[in-house]
Amino acid sequence: MAYDKAIKTPILSGGVGWQSIGKEELEIATELLTNPELLWRYRKDSYTTKFEQMACEMTGAKHALFVNSGTSALSCCLASLGIGPGDEVIVSAYTYIATASACIEVGAVPVPCEIDNSLGIDPVDLEKKITPYTKCVILTHMQGVPACIDEVRAVAKKHGLYMIEDCCQAIGAKYKGKFCGVVSDAFAWSLNYYKNITCGEGGCFFTSNDDNYARGYYQSDPAGIMWNNGIGEGSNVPYFTRAGYRASELCGGVAYAQLHKLEGNLAATRKLKKTLLGALDPNPKHYTRQIVGDPEGDCGVSFAMIANSAEECKALTEALDREGLAVGSAYGNGAFPDRHIFTYWSGITNRTGATEKNYPWHDPAYKGEVDYEKTACPKTLDILSRSLRIGIHLNLTEQNMLEFAEAINKADASF
Ligand SMILES: Cc1ncc(COP(=O)(O)O)c(C=O)c1O
């Protein structure tokens, strides 16, 4: 007789932001393209401006600047704090390469730091990674899960470091009732294709400090002040020019329509995750659940379990496969060079700059010695080699969740 698998309902592929795109986005795009004179992003009542206003109201941040990507938004965050050549910025060893890349964009050196079972920065290792050159820590909230912000902030505060939150994967995540990022010096969203809301490509830089907003703004658009009168007014920050992250009004329009759908999208994913968690064995034998900084604020777009050992991870994976649920560990044997793990940031770990001077590592302003060897963050690699993650999206149903839970419970009890 054939094995009675837990998974009986088809597991459809799907997403969150892109899957909610519909007539509202189409209407705005059509309006803009049929009235091309409206395509100017710095129009006073442009959709981009409306997006920024709504994002401020929603998050509680004083300033929001819509830009062309999450990477750009992170560069704005760093520039807003005056971070540059000679500075080190501590980033999670488990974050998209863009977090580290943004540091390079402003001339600073990214330093990878261990994660703990929250899959966010380990505050104990953070303290160890601080050098006389450290200026800032960037805390990433991976896969919609709020990290343990207070613990990381306590270390940053103790050492007088700036703190940025990379909320690119966690738009809408909250921590203790507030939007992730808003208590830090700056934070960033990405609206790329994979995110909780999307306009294809886009990002947003947030700060509540006027001077820092001026710096972040100058970073984003060489002649921004020509178009957008009032930027920098009331601040003593000298005007500088740098990069070109100005976003398209078409993207701003789609982003504006999407922002209205954020809470609805997350209400659906949160409900699904709640069903999954509620049906899971509360005392599993072979794994622990990822620590979630604030379960109430979790976006609900993923569930991660961390097996007790490499052997148990392998056995769980095989048992889950038997049940019809295919999941692999985040850090395998190199079969998939996942750019969210520091060992696969080759453009950074090989210290190759855009020119043969190999800045920022060989910049005379830089006096430090960053370590990019695997041995710099062995705990991260160990945790990720035992982490099994399930994505949750708008094409999955309550029935899928119940079957996922049954598959996990059966797999856990099978050895
Ligand atoms: C954690 C994290 N940081 C930064 C980024 C960069 O965002 P973008 O792709 O919009 O530049 C991403 C995007 O995937 C991300 O996941």
The ligand as an SDF file (V2000), in Angstrom:
LIG
                    3D

 16 16  0  0  0  0  0  0  0  0999 V2000
   17.6110   41.9850    3.8850 C   0  0  0  0  0  0  0  0  0  0  0  0
   17.6960   42.7540    2.6100 C   0  0  0  0  0  0  0  0  0  0  0  0
   18.3930   43.9000    2.5890 N   0  0  0  0  0  0  0  0  0  0  0  0
   18.4860   44.6450    1.4690 C   0  0  0  0  0  0  0  0  0  0  0  0
   17.8850   44.2610    0.3020 C   0  0  0  0  0  0  0  0  0  0  0  0
   18.0720   45.0840   -0.9240 C   0  0  0  0  0  0  0  0  0  0  0  0
   16.8870   45.4640   -1.5100 O   0  0  0  0  0  0  0  0  0  0  0  0
   16.8160   45.7030   -3.1080 P   0  0  0  0  0  0  0  0  0  0  0  0
   16.8660   44.3670   -3.7530 O   0  0  0  0  0  0  0  0  0  0  0  0
   15.4980   46.3950   -3.2660 O   0  0  0  0  0  0  0  0  0  0  0  0
   17.9540   46.5750   -3.4490 O   0  0  0  0  0  0  0  0  0  0  0  0
   17.1470   43.0820    0.2660 C   0  0  0  0  0  0  0  0  0  0  0  0
   16.5070   42.6370   -0.9810 C   0  0  0  0  0  0  0  0  0  0  0  0
   16.3660   41.5100   -1.3160 O   0  0  0  0  0  0  0  0  0  0  0  0
   17.0620   42.3000    1.4520 C   0  0  0  0  0  0  0  0  0  0  0  0
   16.3940   41.1480    1.4670 O   0  0  0  0  0  0  0  0  0  0  0  0
  1  2  1  0
  2  3  1  0
  2 15  2  0
  3  4  2  0
  4  5  1  0
  5  6  1  0
  5 12  2  0
  6  7  1  0
  7  8  1  0
  8  9  2  0
  8 10  1  0
  8 11  1  0
 12 13  1  0
 12 15  1  0
 13 14  2  0
 15 16  1  0
M  END
$$$$
